[in-house]
Amino acid sequence: MYRREALGCALAVGTAGLLPACSRSDDGAQRSATDIAELEATRIAGIIRPTTSAGVVAALKAWQGAICIAGARFSMGGQTREPDALQFDLAGMNGLVRLDPAARVARVQAGMRWRELQALLDPHDLAVKVMQSYSNFSVGGSVSVNCHGRYIGQGAIAGTVRAAQLATADGRLVELSRDREPALFGAVLGGYGGLGIITEVELDLAENTRIGRHVEAMPLAAYPDWFQANVLDREDVVMHNADLMPPDFDSPLAITWSRTDAALTDARRLIPQGMDYTREQNLIWSATELPGGDVVRQRYMTRRLLEEPRVIMRNCEASLDVASIEPRTRKISTYLLQEYFIPMQAFNSFAARMRTILTTSGAHVVNVSIRHAKADTTSLMRWADRDMFCFVLYHKQRSWQDARAAGWTRALIDAALDHGGRYYLPYRLHATRKQFDRAYPQAKRFAAIKQQVDPANRFRNLLWDRYLPLA
């Protein structure tokens, strides 16, 4: 690329100080990219940081090579990276495009994080309708992985997305919705950046209500019936999950947040940003590293939930900071996620097999959080083709033990598939190609759509390099 073209590209996206990101990858400007897990890095051609949709388009036209896309970088298996690709870092695209409080609709740039959006919504007593349990993720990244949360009566975020703006490989901005190019719209939701760059997202919102916490322990086998009777069809329930703890994973602690008129026990509207979570991080380290860690967990974590009354605003609970469960350092160990989606009727059978795998494999699982999701009727690469229980594993591993984790991960994937379920794609790429094909047969349709909108396969990442059946 000529230098004047590189300069034009940089000026167009507001990043004139990052000329190497628009230069050829053989000019010594290569960079290294990683993600939250920090298990490995990928050499990329450069990084460019656009601030507008027009800037994204200008950069796409100026750079003719491979492209990968990054936001908050919480995906853990190379979904934001590709060797020798130009990485579009969307963190600077964090503006509010439009907010209609009466209609409960917000349109934002894709790089905005949930915590930034919550600060704009809270003065209007509005809340995000579906998001993860923590507020650090970007909106565009959440849509790209088709995330879900703890919200009862909801499912994947795809069900709350009204529209999305996509920058395509040929430099067009395309508006997508259920009425405008619905096939491409459904493929982009949960498309992991394989079809273009999501630049704007329009979302349905919810009311910011007062919620109270109820916690109850029970035997694992009793949980499905208890959930059906006490959570699923109750209109006052807003959020719910059940936590399974090591070493036996047999006594779920069911945590339910319901609308209430009771007095607030915490008057904060939102969790402040930048808090010190040293105590929380030390507790997790003690529970996972020291002899008697199970006693630490029971005394300082589980008992606190059972005994401490809590009534807060929905936005306060939804603005949790992931730093509170992060390790103090990743030099020796890292924390990772996995997730398995299981049809409701298969809960007990899968849970029994999961427990056997976890207790015999040496997996260092911190906890398993069980959620519920309604069937997804919007996205193509859906992980919930029916109502599902979602088993979220938060585990710890030494930085050099990834191959060991791959073995028990594949065993869990087989268990999910054998029960008619699926596994989630934002995490480590341990699944075999056969497992991926079995879990996501609709990938063939996704590949056909990609051939139409990105025939040169410009939008790349390690996930799609490994699994996508391109011709």
Secondary structure as a PSIPRED ss2 file (coil, helix, strand):
# PSIPRED VFORMAT (PSIPRED V4.0)

   1 M C   1.000  0.000  0.000
   2 Y C   1.000  0.000  0.000
   3 R H   0.000  1.000  0.000
   4 R H   0.000  1.000  0.000
   5 E H   0.000  1.000  0.000
   6 A H   0.000  1.000  0.000
   7 L H   0.000  1.000  0.000
   8 G H   0.000  1.000  0.000
   9 C H   0.000  1.000  0.000
  10 A H   0.000  1.000  0.000
  11 L H   0.000  1.000  0.000
  12 A H   0.000  1.000  0.000
  13 V C   1.000  0.000  0.000
  14 G C   1.000  0.000  0.000
  15 T C   1.000  0.000  0.000
  16 A H   0.000  1.000  0.000
  17 G H   0.000  1.000  0.000
  18 L H   0.000  1.000  0.000
  19 L H   0.000  1.000  0.000
  20 P H   0.000  1.000  0.000
  21 A H   0.000  1.000  0.000
  22 C H   0.000  1.000  0.000
  23 S C   1.000  0.000  0.000
  24 R C   1.000  0.000  0.000
  25 S C   1.000  0.000  0.000
  26 D C   1.000  0.000  0.000
  27 D C   1.000  0.000  0.000
  28 G C   1.000  0.000  0.000
  29 A C   1.000  0.000  0.000
  30 Q C   1.000  0.000  0.000
  31 R E   0.000  0.000  1.000
  32 S E   0.000  0.000  1.000
  33 A E   0.000  0.000  1.000
  34 T C   1.000  0.000  0.000
  35 D C   1.000  0.000  0.000
  36 I C   1.000  0.000  0.000
  37 A C   1.000  0.000  0.000
  38 E C   1.000  0.000  0.000
  39 L C   1.000  0.000  0.000
  40 E C   1.000  0.000  0.000
  41 A C   1.000  0.000  0.000
  42 T E   0.000  0.000  1.000
  43 R E   0.000  0.000  1.000
  44 I E   0.000  0.000  1.000
  45 A C   1.000  0.000  0.000
  46 G E   0.000  0.000  1.000
  47 I E   0.000  0.000  1.000
  48 I E   0.000  0.000  1.000
  49 R C   1.000  0.000  0.000
  50 P C   1.000  0.000  0.000
  51 T C   1.000  0.000  0.000
  52 T C   1.000  0.000  0.000
  53 S H   0.000  1.000  0.000
  54 A H   0.000  1.000  0.000
  55 G H   0.000  1.000  0.000
  56 V H   0.000  1.000  0.000
  57 V H   0.000  1.000  0.000
  58 A H   0.000  1.000  0.000
  59 A H   0.000  1.000  0.000
  60 L H   0.000  1.000  0.000
  61 K H   0.000  1.000  0.000
  62 A H   0.000  1.000  0.000
  63 W C   1.000  0.000  0.000
  64 Q C   1.000  0.000  0.000
  65 G C   1.000  0.000  0.000
  66 A C   1.000  0.000  0.000
  67 I E   0.000  0.000  1.000
  68 C E   0.000  0.000  1.000
  69 I E   0.000  0.000  1.000
  70 A E   0.000  0.000  1.000
  71 G C   1.000  0.000  0.000
  72 A C   1.000  0.000  0.000
  73 R C   1.000  0.000  0.000
  74 F C   1.000  0.000  0.000
  75 S C   1.000  0.000  0.000
  76 M C   1.000  0.000  0.000
  77 G C   1.000  0.000  0.000
  78 G C   1.000  0.000  0.000
  79 Q C   1.000  0.000  0.000
  80 T C   1.000  0.000  0.000
  81 R C   1.000  0.000  0.000
  82 E C   1.000  0.000  0.000
  83 P C   1.000  0.000  0.000
  84 D C   1.000  0.000  0.000
  85 A C   1.000  0.000  0.000
  86 L E   0.000  0.000  1.000
  87 Q E   0.000  0.000  1.000
  88 F E   0.000  0.000  1.000
  89 D E   0.000  0.000  1.000
  90 L C   1.000  0.000  0.000
  91 A C   1.000  0.000  0.000
  92 G C   1.000  0.000  0.000
  93 M C   1.000  0.000  0.000
  94 N C   1.000  0.000  0.000
  95 G C   1.000  0.000  0.000
  96 L E   0.000  0.000  1.000
  97 V E   0.000  0.000  1.000
  98 R E   0.000  0.000  1.000
  99 L E   0.000  0.000  1.000
 100 D E   0.000  0.000  1.000
 101 P C   1.000  0.000  0.000
 102 A C   1.000  0.000  0.000
 103 A C   1.000  0.000  0.000
 104 R C   1.000  0.000  0.000
 105 V E   0.000  0.000  1.000
 106 A E   0.000  0.000  1.000
 107 R E   0.000  0.000  1.000
 108 V E   0.000  0.000  1.000
 109 Q E   0.000  0.000  1.000
 110 A C   1.000  0.000  0.000
 111 G C   1.000  0.000  0.000
 112 M C   1.000  0.000  0.000
 113 R E   0.000  0.000  1.000
 114 W H   0.000  1.000  0.000
 115 R H   0.000  1.000  0.000
 116 E H   0.000  1.000  0.000
 117 L H   0.000  1.000  0.000
 118 Q H   0.000  1.000  0.000
 119 A H   0.000  1.000  0.000
 120 L H   0.000  1.000  0.000
 121 L H   0.000  1.000  0.000
 122 D H   0.000  1.000  0.000
 123 P H   0.000  1.000  0.000
 124 H H   0.000  1.000  0.000
 125 D C   1.000  0.000  0.000
 126 L E   0.000  0.000  1.000
 127 A E   0.000  0.000  1.000
 128 V E   0.000  0.000  1.000
 129 K C   1.000  0.000  0.000
 130 V C   1.000  0.000  0.000
 131 M C   1.000  0.000  0.000
 132 Q C   1.000  0.000  0.000
 133 S C   1.000  0.000  0.000
 134 Y C   1.000  0.000  0.000
 135 S C   1.000  0.000  0.000
 136 N C   1.000  0.000  0.000
 137 F C   1.000  0.000  0.000
 138 S E   0.000  0.000  1.000
 139 V H   0.000  1.000  0.000
 140 G H   0.000  1.000  0.000
 141 G H   0.000  1.000  0.000
 142 S H   0.000  1.000  0.000
 143 V H   0.000  1.000  0.000
 144 S H   0.000  1.000  0.000
 145 V C   1.000  0.000  0.000
 146 N C   1.000  0.000  0.000
 147 C C   1.000  0.000  0.000
 148 H C   1.000  0.000  0.000
 149 G C   1.000  0.000  0.000
 150 R C   1.000  0.000  0.000
 151 Y E   0.000  0.000  1.000
 152 I C   1.000  0.000  0.000
 153 G C   1.000  0.000  0.000
 154 Q C   1.000  0.000  0.000
 155 G C   1.000  0.000  0.000
 156 A C   1.000  0.000  0.000
 157 I H   0.000  1.000  0.000
 158 A H   0.000  1.000  0.000
 159 G H   0.000  1.000  0.000
 160 T H   0.000  1.000  0.000
 161 V E   0.000  0.000  1.000
 162 R E   0.000  0.000  1.000
 163 A E   0.000  0.000  1.000
 164 A E   0.000  0.000  1.000
 165 Q E   0.000  0.000  1.000
 166 L E   0.000  0.000  1.000
 167 A E   0.000  0.000  1.000
 168 T C   1.000  0.000  0.000
 169 A C   1.000  0.000  0.000
 170 D C   1.000  0.000  0.000
 171 G C   1.000  0.000  0.000
 172 R C   1.000  0.000  0.000
 173 L E   0.000  0.000  1.000
 174 V E   0.000  0.000  1.000
 175 E E   0.000  0.000  1.000
 176 L E   0.000  0.000  1.000
 177 S E   0.000  0.000  1.000
 178 R C   1.000  0.000  0.000
 179 D C   1.000  0.000  0.000
 180 R C   1.000  0.000  0.000
 181 E C   1.000  0.000  0.000
 182 P H   0.000  1.000  0.000
 183 A H   0.000  1.000  0.000
 184 L H   0.000  1.000  0.000
 185 F H   0.000  1.000  0.000
 186 G H   0.000  1.000  0.000
 187 A H   0.000  1.000  0.000
 188 V H   0.000  1.000  0.000
 189 L C   1.000  0.000  0.000
 190 G C   1.000  0.000  0.000
 191 G C   1.000  0.000  0.000
 192 Y C   1.000  0.000  0.000
 193 G C   1.000  0.000  0.000
 194 G C   1.000  0.000  0.000
 195 L C   1.000  0.000  0.000
 196 G C   1.000  0.000  0.000
 197 I E   0.000  0.000  1.000
 198 I E   0.000  0.000  1.000
 199 T E   0.000  0.000  1.000
 200 E E   0.000  0.000  1.000
 201 V E   0.000  0.000  1.000
 202 E E   0.000  0.000  1.000
 203 L E   0.000  0.000  1.000
 204 D E   0.000  0.000  1.000
 205 L E   0.000  0.000  1.000
 206 A E   0.000  0.000  1.000
 207 E E   0.000  0.000  1.000
 208 N C   1.000  0.000  0.000
 209 T C   1.000  0.000  0.000
 210 R E   0.000  0.000  1.000
 211 I E   0.000  0.000  1.000
 212 G E   0.000  0.000  1.000
 213 R E   0.000  0.000  1.000
 214 H E   0.000  0.000  1.000
 215 V E   0.000  0.000  1.000
 216 E E   0.000  0.000  1.000
 217 A E   0.000  0.000  1.000
 218 M C   1.000  0.000  0.000
 219 P C   1.000  0.000  0.000
 220 L H   0.000  1.000  0.000
 221 A H   0.000  1.000  0.000
 222 A H   0.000  1.000  0.000
 223 Y H   0.000  1.000  0.000
 224 P H   0.000  1.000  0.000
 225 D H   0.000  1.000  0.000
 226 W H   0.000  1.000  0.000
 227 F H   0.000  1.000  0.000
 228 Q H   0.000  1.000  0.000
 229 A H   0.000  1.000  0.000
 230 N H   0.000  1.000  0.000
 231 V H   0.000  1.000  0.000
 232 L H   0.000  1.000  0.000
 233 D C   1.000  0.000  0.000
 234 R C   1.000  0.000  0.000
 235 E C   1.000  0.000  0.000
 236 D C   1.000  0.000  0.000
 237 V E   0.000  0.000  1.000
 238 V E   0.000  0.000  1.000
 239 M E   0.000  0.000  1.000
 240 H E   0.000  0.000  1.000
 241 N E   0.000  0.000  1.000
 242 A E   0.000  0.000  1.000
 243 D E   0.000  0.000  1.000
 244 L E   0.000  0.000  1.000
 245 M C   1.000  0.000  0.000
 246 P C   1.000  0.000  0.000
 247 P C   1.000  0.000  0.000
 248 D C   1.000  0.000  0.000
 249 F C   1.000  0.000  0.000
 250 D C   1.000  0.000  0.000
 251 S C   1.000  0.000  0.000
 252 P C   1.000  0.000  0.000
 253 L E   0.000  0.000  1.000
 254 A E   0.000  0.000  1.000
 255 I E   0.000  0.000  1.000
 256 T E   0.000  0.000  1.000
 257 W E   0.000  0.000  1.000
 258 S E   0.000  0.000  1.000
 259 R E   0.000  0.000  1.000
 260 T C   1.000  0.000  0.000
 261 D C   1.000  0.000  0.000
 262 A C   1.000  0.000  0.000
 263 A C   1.000  0.000  0.000
 264 L C   1.000  0.000  0.000
 265 T C   1.000  0.000  0.000
 266 D C   1.000  0.000  0.000
 267 A C   1.000  0.000  0.000
 268 R C   1.000  0.000  0.000
 269 R C   1.000  0.000  0.000
 270 L C   1.000  0.000  0.000
 271 I C   1.000  0.000  0.000
 272 P C   1.000  0.000  0.000
 273 Q C   1.000  0.000  0.000
 274 G C   1.000  0.000  0.000
 275 M C   1.000  0.000  0.000
 276 D C   1.000  0.000  0.000
 277 Y C   1.000  0.000  0.000
 278 T H   0.000  1.000  0.000
 279 R H   0.000  1.000  0.000
 280 E H   0.000  1.000  0.000
 281 Q H   0.000  1.000  0.000
 282 N H   0.000  1.000  0.000
 283 L H   0.000  1.000  0.000
 284 I H   0.000  1.000  0.000
 285 W H   0.000  1.000  0.000
 286 S H   0.000  1.000  0.000
 287 A H   0.000  1.000  0.000
 288 T H   0.000  1.000  0.000
 289 E H   0.000  1.000  0.000
 290 L C   1.000  0.000  0.000
 291 P C   1.000  0.000  0.000
 292 G C   1.000  0.000  0.000
 293 G H   0.000  1.000  0.000
 294 D H   0.000  1.000  0.000
 295 V H   0.000  1.000  0.000
 296 V H   0.000  1.000  0.000
 297 R H   0.000  1.000  0.000
 298 Q H   0.000  1.000  0.000
 299 R H   0.000  1.000  0.000
 300 Y H   0.000  1.000  0.000
 301 M H   0.000  1.000  0.000
 302 T H   0.000  1.000  0.000
 303 R H   0.000  1.000  0.000
 304 R H   0.000  1.000  0.000
 305 L H   0.000  1.000  0.000
 306 L H   0.000  1.000  0.000
 307 E H   0.000  1.000  0.000
 308 E C   1.000  0.000  0.000
 309 P C   1.000  0.000  0.000
 310 R C   1.000  0.000  0.000
 311 V E   0.000  0.000  1.000
 312 I E   0.000  0.000  1.000
 313 M E   0.000  0.000  1.000
 314 R H   0.000  1.000  0.000
 315 N H   0.000  1.000  0.000
 316 C H   0.000  1.000  0.000
 317 E H   0.000  1.000  0.000
 318 A H   0.000  1.000  0.000
 319 S C   1.000  0.000  0.000
 320 L C   1.000  0.000  0.000
 321 D C   1.000  0.000  0.000
 322 V H   0.000  1.000  0.000
 323 A H   0.000  1.000  0.000
 324 S H   0.000  1.000  0.000
 325 I H   0.000  1.000  0.000
 326 E C   1.000  0.000  0.000
 327 P C   1.000  0.000  0.000
 328 R C   1.000  0.000  0.000
 329 T C   1.000  0.000  0.000
 330 R C   1.000  0.000  0.000
 331 K C   1.000  0.000  0.000
 332 I C   1.000  0.000  0.000
 333 S E   0.000  0.000  1.000
 334 T E   0.000  0.000  1.000
 335 Y E   0.000  0.000  1.000
 336 L E   0.000  0.000  1.000
 337 L E   0.000  0.000  1.000
 338 Q E   0.000  0.000  1.000
 339 E E   0.000  0.000  1.000
 340 Y E   0.000  0.000  1.000
 341 F E   0.000  0.000  1.000
 342 I E   0.000  0.000  1.000
 343 P E   0.000  0.000  1.000
 344 M H   0.000  1.000  0.000
 345 Q H   0.000  1.000  0.000
 346 A H   0.000  1.000  0.000
 347 F H   0.000  1.000  0.000
 348 N H   0.000  1.000  0.000
 349 S H   0.000  1.000  0.000
 350 F H   0.000  1.000  0.000
 351 A H   0.000  1.000  0.000
 352 A H   0.000  1.000  0.000
 353 R H   0.000  1.000  0.000
 354 M H   0.000  1.000  0.000
 355 R H   0.000  1.000  0.000
 356 T H   0.000  1.000  0.000
 357 I H   0.000  1.000  0.000
 358 L H   0.000  1.000  0.000
 359 T H   0.000  1.000  0.000
 360 T H   0.000  1.000  0.000
 361 S H   0.000  1.000  0.000
 362 G C   1.000  0.000  0.000
 363 A C   1.000  0.000  0.000
 364 H C   1.000  0.000  0.000
 365 V E   0.000  0.000  1.000
 366 V E   0.000  0.000  1.000
 367 N E   0.000  0.000  1.000
 368 V E   0.000  0.000  1.000
 369 S E   0.000  0.000  1.000
 370 I E   0.000  0.000  1.000
 371 R E   0.000  0.000  1.000
 372 H E   0.000  0.000  1.000
 373 A E   0.000  0.000  1.000
 374 K C   1.000  0.000  0.000
 375 A C   1.000  0.000  0.000
 376 D C   1.000  0.000  0.000
 377 T C   1.000  0.000  0.000
 378 T C   1.000  0.000  0.000
 379 S C   1.000  0.000  0.000
 380 L C   1.000  0.000  0.000
 381 M C   1.000  0.000  0.000
 382 R C   1.000  0.000  0.000
 383 W C   1.000  0.000  0.000
 384 A C   1.000  0.000  0.000
 385 D C   1.000  0.000  0.000
 386 R C   1.000  0.000  0.000
 387 D C   1.000  0.000  0.000
 388 M E   0.000  0.000  1.000
 389 F E   0.000  0.000  1.000
 390 C E   0.000  0.000  1.000
 391 F E   0.000  0.000  1.000
 392 V E   0.000  0.000  1.000
 393 L E   0.000  0.000  1.000
 394 Y E   0.000  0.000  1.000
 395 H E   0.000  0.000  1.000
 396 K E   0.000  0.000  1.000
 397 Q E   0.000  0.000  1.000
 398 R E   0.000  0.000  1.000
 399 S C   1.000  0.000  0.000
 400 W C   1.000  0.000  0.000
 401 Q C   1.000  0.000  0.000
 402 D H   0.000  1.000  0.000
 403 A H   0.000  1.000  0.000
 404 R H   0.000  1.000  0.000
 405 A H   0.000  1.000  0.000
 406 A H   0.000  1.000  0.000
 407 G H   0.000  1.000  0.000
 408 W H   0.000  1.000  0.000
 409 T H   0.000  1.000  0.000
 410 R H   0.000  1.000  0.000
 411 A H   0.000  1.000  0.000
 412 L H   0.000  1.000  0.000
 413 I H   0.000  1.000  0.000
 414 D H   0.000  1.000  0.000
 415 A H   0.000  1.000  0.000
 416 A H   0.000  1.000  0.000
 417 L H   0.000  1.000  0.000
 418 D H   0.000  1.000  0.000
 419 H C   1.000  0.000  0.000
 420 G C   1.000  0.000  0.000
 421 G C   1.000  0.000  0.000
 422 R E   0.000  0.000  1.000
 423 Y E   0.000  0.000  1.000
 424 Y C   1.000  0.000  0.000
 425 L C   1.000  0.000  0.000
 426 P C   1.000  0.000  0.000
 427 Y C   1.000  0.000  0.000
 428 R C   1.000  0.000  0.000
 429 L C   1.000  0.000  0.000
 430 H C   1.000  0.000  0.000
 431 A C   1.000  0.000  0.000
 432 T C   1.000  0.000  0.000
 433 R H   0.000  1.000  0.000
 434 K H   0.000  1.000  0.000
 435 Q H   0.000  1.000  0.000
 436 F H   0.000  1.000  0.000
 437 D H   0.000  1.000  0.000
 438 R H   0.000  1.000  0.000
 439 A H   0.000  1.000  0.000
 440 Y C   1.000  0.000  0.000
 441 P C   1.000  0.000  0.000
 442 Q C   1.000  0.000  0.000
 443 A H   0.000  1.000  0.000
 444 K H   0.000  1.000  0.000
 445 R H   0.000  1.000  0.000
 446 F H   0.000  1.000  0.000
 447 A H   0.000  1.000  0.000
 448 A H   0.000  1.000  0.000
 449 I H   0.000  1.000  0.000
 450 K H   0.000  1.000  0.000
 451 Q H   0.000  1.000  0.000
 452 Q H   0.000  1.000  0.000
 453 V H   0.000  1.000  0.000
 454 D C   1.000  0.000  0.000
 455 P C   1.000  0.000  0.000
 456 A C   1.000  0.000  0.000
 457 N C   1.000  0.000  0.000
 458 R C   1.000  0.000  0.000
 459 F E   0.000  0.000  1.000
 460 R C   1.000  0.000  0.000
 461 N C   1.000  0.000  0.000
 462 L H   0.000  1.000  0.000
 463 L H   0.000  1.000  0.000
 464 W H   0.000  1.000  0.000
 465 D H   0.000  1.000  0.000
 466 R H   0.000  1.000  0.000
 467 Y H   0.000  1.000  0.000
 468 L C   1.000  0.000  0.000
 469 P C   1.000  0.000  0.000
 470 L C   1.000  0.000  0.000
 471 A C   1.000  0.000  0.000
